[in-house]
Amino acid sequence: MGNLLQELADRLAFDWQPRTRMIYGPGCVERAGEVVRTLPAARVLLVTDPGVAAAGHADRLQNILRAASVEVVRFDEVRPNPTTRCVEACVERARAGQIDAFVALGGGSAMDTAKGANFILTNGGRMQDYWGVGKATKPMLPLVAIPTTAGTGSEMQCAALIADEQTHQKMACLDPKAAARAALLDPELTLSQPERVTACTGLDAIAHAVESMVTRPRNAISQLYSREAFRLAAQAFPQVLREPRDITARGAMLLAAAFAGTAIENSMLGAAHAAANPLTARFDLTHGHAVALMLPPVVRFNAGEAAVARAYAELARLGGMGDLAEELAVALEQWRRMAGLSPLGQACPEAASQVDLLAAEAARQWTAQFNPRPLTIADFGALYRKALAVGS
């Protein structure tokens, strides 16, 4: 008990400023017009991607908004891992449309693109000017976020993650003004996800819960959300893989992603994301796949710190896996296999010859500094080698 009380005392200080209204329930997308009108806004830019548009979600949302007398301008050219070029194209559409709000429909890429465009539209300059925290000096337009994937939790965060078109460096641009005013969490919208998207986004949400539970800035509030996100995902993720049409499980995963996103907003992320980013940048490996590969070795590395090992063990108990950090790591590997995602050596055969380069890039990633155990370049190299040693 003494150790637990000391841990609580160490993590008691926090500054809790919820910024985003959260609306959850099957069919709640039908309330989008009502929500936008209360911003208030009358002319919005609908930011989405070709896949979401092809699934019919963009047309449906456009009709819902127009029925509420909201004029809609559309940008449906979002690409995965959006770059500065994608953001600039979105800004051009927003300027031409003379909008007074953004509505982002899709996964994290759509929300990042909308947030990035909001920075430039309202504050000028380039995306690079906002790399860091709190660099927007002028008010920003309101944003409504409507996720169609259960993964990033971007709808609950004030960060835009944008890659530099030339260098491929991912820039985290954070500002409280960029956070969505409202998030509509409708699990029916996630039913159209392809199987691989379900797998990758689900594992990303799980990684967010696990990493935010132990990062250096973690606190009593962030851990509440981390725990609940993991508890929900541990039950729902295997069920969604088995029964993709299970709306209850889909809803649990959507809430898990949003809760984990809320935890990130208060605790940041760690070494698994730092190690995953170079894999995505160099080999075009899907982000959720990359994080799923790197999380088990990171869990084992971090478990060398006693307080972190206890936190991992708590997650293992919540997930019904056992009482040890190692049992959590084993479960994470099993979920990756269950999702049909290949190990690192098969997914990125070139990685074995580029470990030193990958390690140097991982050590420079922003999230590395928040990991509970400090890492050197050599430590990151060891993590990649452990991931490469996994045979299936």
Secondary structure, DSSP 8 states (H G I E B T S, - for coil): -HHHHHHHHHT---------EEEESTTGGGGHHHHHHTTT-SEEEEE--HHHHHTTHHHHHHHHHHHTT-EEEEE----SS-BHHHHHHHHHHHHHHT-SEEEEEESHHHHHHHHHHHHHHHH-S-GGGG-EES---S----EEEEESSSS--GGG--EEEEE-TTT--EEEEE-GGGS-SEEEE-GGGGGG--HHHHHHHHHHHHHHHHHHHHSTT--HHHHHHHHHHHHHHHHHHHHHHH-TT-HHHHHHHHHHHHHHHHHHHHH---HHHHHHHHHHHHH---HHHHHHHHHHHHHHHHTTSHHHHHHHHHHHHHTTS-SSHHHHHHHHHHHHHHTT---HHHH-GGGGGGHHHHHHHHHTSGGGGGSSS---HHHHHHHHHHHHH---
